[in-house]
């Protein structure tokens, strides 16, 4: 991403943060971070997937609007 950002003349720190936000956002879809808690609670990943999808869509909208607003106003 950084070579592409440099070729386009984009702000490198902003590109790096956008990639980091995008990577963190997709972690909501595959909740590997929740596996230890699921094992302790005796649940399976399918038991929380509905919650994860709702959270993915809501935070996706918030992050997208925030990034677009921030990039427009700077």
C-alpha positions, 0 to 999 in steps of 0.5 A: 500500500505504501508504494501505491500511496507514494505513487499517488502522492497520498499522505503516508500516515493516513494511508497506514491508519486506513489500512490498520482500521480496515484490518481491525474491522475485518477481524469482527467477521472472523472472531478469532479473538473470541475463541478462548472466551467461547471455549470457557463458555462452552459455545461455538463460533456459530453462536455469536456470528449473528452478533458479529455480523451486526457489529461488523455492519454498524461499525463499518458504517461508522468507520466509513463515514468517519474516514470520509469526513476526516479526509474531506476536512483536511 
